[in-house]
Amino acid sequence: MRRLNQLAREIKREMEANGFRWTKSPCEIATLLCLVHSEVSEALECLRDEKPLDEELADVIIRVLHLAAILEIDIEKAIEAKMKINRKRPFRHGRKNF
């Protein structure tokens, strides 16, 4: 996990080199979140079609890391902090089935 910030910056550089320059404007952030959602939907379609998920899950992570880089989020720190919170939650927090 210690490489996620580096990977996020690399993804952002590659996207910009290919002409995809995004800003922190709310509309552009919303668009980027929709692109994350589209990759998750593609993974669901693979599952439904009994196809491998690896490429689509990689696309999801690439989109999330790209967004983190744009927003200058220390994603490693954010994940570690969230995992620390999750570890303290009781079994099936909120009585959720999944």
Long-range contacts (C-beta under 8 A, 24 or more apart in sequence): 1-76, 1-79, 1-80, 2-76, 4-65, 4-75, 4-76, 4-79, 5-74, 5-75, 5-76, 7-65, 8-65, 8-66, 8-68, 8-69, 8-75, 9-69, 11-62, 11-65, 11-66, 11-69, 12-66, 12-69, 12-70, 15-66, 22-70, 23-70, 24-70, 24-71, 29-67, 29-70, 29-71, 32-63, 32-66, 32-67, 32-70, 33-67, 35-63, 36-60, 36-63, 36-64, 36-67, 39-63
